[in-house]
Amino acid sequence: ADKTAMVAELWSVIREEILEVRRDLITLEQRVSELETENLQAIQHSQVTDHATARQGSVILDLSR
């Protein structure tokens, strides 16, 4: 009976650890998602900036003719 109690206690500890790891994983997945969104926004912003810079360049070329 003593061994059974030890095994039950061990399983209880293992289950707690698994739950903790799952919570950490969910937190990491959320953070990755946030970073992907930020990255996408930064890429879009830089494309808009590049486009605006290109437009300014072509306007300057037109004015210099």
Secondary structure, DSSP 8 states (H G I E B T S, - for coil): -HHHHHHHHHHHHHHHHHHHHHHHHHHHHHHHHHHHHHHHHHHHHHHHHHHHHHHHHHHHHHHH-
